[in-house]
């Protein structure tokens, strides 16, 4: 349902035989990267769901990335057992950069007091996988838990992990910036024509100053409608290419991908909403919560209006 321009979606839907409703795991991969799905590492069981891809790099270590999900309420001991078996298989790939990200539904802040959580963390570290996220990823009015993480095979990499304060879900998104110099098959640019008021005015002036009488004389003398049309199109396209040329633009990581109806002003408002949400979650409820909710509701209405105007 959700397509991101410039990305390929690979997924492993939940096995319908499990009869547990919606679920599954997926990854959005930049379309400029060469990769394959590692079917041998994928799992779809009642207590663990995961998908892995391998990104190819020329003259560098390939990158193995996994997305893992443990459904809440599922058997933790069975999860630990099967996940350890999977880690033993993945260990054969230890020459590569390996990232295992996901929602484990295990609060790592309680690893010292809850044995299954301690076992999970010990299994990861015994296979040389270390957590990069060390702050809560789900905060409510009464609790703070660290349920989501990105594990990496070693401490030698130049990386920067972050927890993003965003209300896209009840869990905060987690991210990691890893300096790996990925080999991409294309650049970060795109081309489009700009139809601004000045260009349109110049194009109209061009059309008004063209000596169309020669076209009329050609049409009357030849009585060839196709040839006359070709001459008209040649004149028209010459002006069109002159005043509306294809221009090259660089994609902005901050402002794209986004829908055409989302203006820069709305994008700035979305960023402000995120800042208000962060302040509310970090400093507590009260006025911070009220201010965030009021701004969120107003922005939601403006987004709905902008979308309807684009559609109609």
C-alpha positions in Angstrom: 0.0 0.0 0.0 2.9 2.4 0.8 5.2 3.2 -2.1 8.2 5.4 -1.6 9.6 7.0 -4.8 13.2 5.8 -5.4 12.8 2.7 -3.2 12.1 -1.0 -3.7 9.9 -2.8 -1.2 10.8 -6.4 -0.3 8.7 -8.2 2.3 7.8 -11.5 4.0 4.1 -11.4 4.8 2.9 -13.3 7.8 2.1 -16.9 7.1 -1.7 -17.2 6.8 -1.5 -20.6 8.5 -0.6 -18.8 11.7 -4.2 -17.3 11.8 -3.0 -14.3 13.8 -4.2 -11.5 11.5 -2.0 -8.8 10.1 1.8 -9.0 10.4 5.0 -9.7 8.6 8.3 -7.8 8.0 9.6 -5.7 5.2 12.5 -3.5 4.0 12.6 -0.5 1.7 15.8 -0.5 -0.3 17.2 2.4 -2.3 16.6 1.4 -6.0 20.1 2.5 -6.9 21.6 -0.4 -4.9 22.3 -3.9 -6.1 21.0 -6.5 -3.7 19.3 -9.9 -3.3 17.0 -11.3 -0.7 18.6 -14.0 1.4 15.8 -16.5 1.5 18.0 -18.9 3.6 17.8 -16.5 6.6 14.1 -15.6 6.3 11.7 -17.0 8.9 7.9 -16.9 9.5 7.0 -18.6 12.7 4.5 -17.8 15.5 7.4 -16.4 17.7 9.8 -14.9 15.1 9.4 -13.2 11.7 12.4 -12.0 9.8 13.7 -11.0 6.4 17.3 -10.5 5.2 18.9 -8.8 2.2 22.5 -8.6 1.0 23.7 -5.4 -0.6 26.6 -5.8 -3.0 29.6 -3.5 -2.9 32.4 -3.4 -5.5 35.8 -4.0 -3.9 34.3 -3.6 -0.4 32.5 -5.8 2.1 29.0 -6.6 1.3 26.3 -5.5 3.8 23.8 -8.0 5.2 20.7 -6.4 6.7 18.0 -8.1 8.6 14.6 -7.0 9.9 13.3 -9.0 12.8 10.0 -9.0 14.7 8.9 -10.9 17.8 5.1 -10.7 18.1 4.1 -9.6 21.6 2.9 -12.4 23.8 4.8 -15.1 21.9 7.0 -17.6 23.6 10.3 -15.8 24.5 12.2 -19.0 25.1 11.3 -20.4 21.7 12.3 -17.0 20.2 15.6 -17.2 21.9 16.2 -20.8 20.8 15.4 -20.3 17.1 17.1 -16.9 16.9 20.3 -18.4 18.3 20.2 -21.1 15.7 19.8 -18.4 13.0 22.7 -16.4 14.5 24.9 -19.5 14.2 24.1 -19.7 10.5 24.6 -16.0 10.0 28.0 -16.4 11.7 29.4 -17.9 8.4 28.9 -14.4 6.9 31.1 -12.7 9.5 33.4 -11.2 6.9 30.5 -8.9 5.9 29.0 -5.8 7.6 25.9 -7.2 9.3 23.0 -5.1 10.7 20.1 -6.8 12.5 17.3 -4.3 13.2 13.8 -4.8 14.5 11.1 -4.8 17.2 12.0 -7.6 19.6 9.3 -6.7 22.2 11.9 -7.3 24.9 12.8 -4.4 27.2 16.6 -4.4 27.2 16.6 -2.0 30.1 15.5 -5.1 32.2 18.2 -7.5 31.1 19.5 -7.8 34.7 16.1 -8.6 36.3 14.4 -10.8 33.6 16.2 -13.9 32.6 14.8 -14.4 29.1 15.8 -10.8 28.2 19.3 -11.4 29.7 19.6 -14.6 27.7 18.6 -12.8 24.4 21.3 -10.1 25.0 23.9 -12.7 26.0 23.2 -14.7 22.8 23.6 -11.6 20.7 26.9 -10.5 22.3 28.3 -14.0 22.3 27.9 -13.9 18.5 29.7 -10.6 18.4 26.5 -8.5 17.9 26.2 -5.3 19.9 23.2 -3.0 20.4 23.5 0.5 19.1 20.4 1.9 20.6 20.6 2.5 24.4 17.7 4.8 25.1 13.9 4.0 25.5 12.1 3.6 22.2 8.6 3.6 23.6 7.5 6.1 26.2 4.0 6.4 27.7 2.7 8.5 30.6 3.7 5.7 33.0 6.6 3.7 31.4 9.8 3.9 29.3 11.0 0.7 27.5 13.7 -0.2 25.1 12.0 -2.6 22.7 13.6 -1.7 19.3 17.2 -1.9 18.4 19.8 -2.2 15.6 22.6 -4.7 16.3 25.9 -4.6 14.4 28.7 -7.3 14.3 31.5 -5.4 15.9 32.5 -2.1 17.5 35.0 -1.0 14.8 32.6 0.8 12.5 32.2 4.5 12.2 28.5 4.9 13.1 26.0 7.2 14.7 22.7 5.7 16.1 19.7 7.9 16.9 16.2 7.6 18.4 13.8 9.8 16.5 11.0 11.5 18.5 8.1 11.0 16.0 4.5 10.2 16.4 4.3 7.9 13.4 3.6 5.0 15.8 3.6 4.3 19.5 7.3 3.2 19.1 9.9 5.8 18.2 11.7 5.1 14.9 15.4 4.2 15.4 18.1 4.9 12.8 21.8 4.4 12.3 24.2 6.4 10.1 27.0 4.1 9.0 29.9 5.4 6.9 30.2 2.6 4.4 30.5 4.4 1.0 27.8 2.4 -0.7 28.2 1.9 -4.4 25.2 3.4 -6.2 24.2 2.9 -9.8 23.0 6.5 -10.4 23.3 9.9 -9.0 20.9 11.8 -6.7 19.5 14.1 -9.4 16.3 14.4 -11.4 15.1 16.5 -14.3 11.9 18.5 -14.7 10.5 21.6 -16.5 9.7 24.7 -14.6 6.5 26.5 -15.6 6.7 29.8 -13.7 4.9 33.0 -14.6 7.9 34.6 -16.3 8.5 31.6 -18.5 4.9 31.3 -19.5 4.7 35.1 -20.3 7.8 34.8 -22.5 6.4 31.7 -24.3 3.1 33.5 -25.0 5.1 36.5 -26.4 7.0 34.1 -28.6 3.8 32.6 -30.0 2.3 36.0 -30.6 5.4 37.2 -32.5 5.8 34.2 -34.8 4.9 34.9 -38.5 2.1 32.3 -38.8 1.2 33.6 -42.3 4.0 31.5 -43.8 2.4 28.4 -42.2 -0.9 29.4 -43.7 0.6 29.9 -47.2 2.4 26.6 -46.9 -0.9 24.8 -46.0 -2.9 26.4 -48.9 -0.2 25.7 -51.5 0.5 22.1 -50.6 -2.9 21.0 -49.3 -1.0 18.6 -47.1 -2.4 18.7 -43.6 0.3 16.3 -42.2 3.2 18.4 -43.6 1.6 21.6 -42.3 1.1 20.1 -38.9 4.8 19.0 -38.7 5.8 22.5 -39.5 3.6 23.9 -36.8 4.9 21.4 -34.2 8.5 22.3 -35.2 7.9 26.0 -34.5 5.9 25.3 -31.4 8.4 22.9 -29.8 11.3 25.2 -30.6 9.7 27.9 -28.4 8.7 25.3 -25.8 12.2 23.9 -25.4 13.6 27.5 -25.3 11.4 28.7 -22.5 10.6 25.5 -20.6 13.9 23.5 -20.9 14.6 20.4 -18.8 16.5 21.5 -15.7 18.6 19.2 -13.4 17.8 19.3 -9.7 19.4 17.5 -6.7 17.0 15.5 -4.5 16.7 16.9 -1.0 16.9 14.3 1.7 15.0 16.5 4.0 12.2 17.5 1.6 11.7 14.3 -0.4 10.2 11.9 -1.2 6.9 13.7 -0.6 3.5 14.1 -2.4 3.2 16.9 -4.9 0.4 18.5 -2.8 2.7 18.8 0.3 4.2 22.3 0.0 7.4 23.4 1.7 5.3 25.3 4.2 3.5 22.1 5.2 6.8 20.3 5.4 8.1 22.9 7.8 4.9 22.5 9.8 5.5 18.8 10.0 9.0 19.4 11.3 7.6 21.8 13.9 5.0 19.2 15.0 7.8 16.7 15.5 9.7 19.1 17.7 6.6 19.7 19.8 6.2 16.0 20.1 9.8 15.5 21.2 9.4 18.2 23.9 6.2 16.6 25.1 7.8 13.2 25.4 11.0 14.4 26.9 9.6 16.9 29.4 6.3 15.3 30.2 2.6 16.0 29.8 0.7 19.1 30.9 1.1 22.2 28.7 3.5 20.5 26.4 1.0 17.7 25.6 -1.9 20.2 25.1 0.3 22.4 22.7 1.4 19.4 20.7 -2.2 17.9 20.3 -3.6 21.3 19.3 -0.9 21.8 16.7 -1.2 18.2 15.4 -4.9 18.5 14.9 -4.7 21.8 13.1 -1.9 20.4 10.8 -3.9 17.3 10.1 -6.8 19.4 8.9 -4.6 21.5 6.7 -3.0 18.4 5.2 -6.5 17.0 4.4 -7.5 20.2 2.7 -4.3 20.3 0.6 -4.8 16.7 -0.5 -8.4 17.3 -1.5 -7.5 20.4 -3.6 -4.9 18.3 -5.4 -7.4 15.5 -6.1 -10.1 17.8 -7.4 
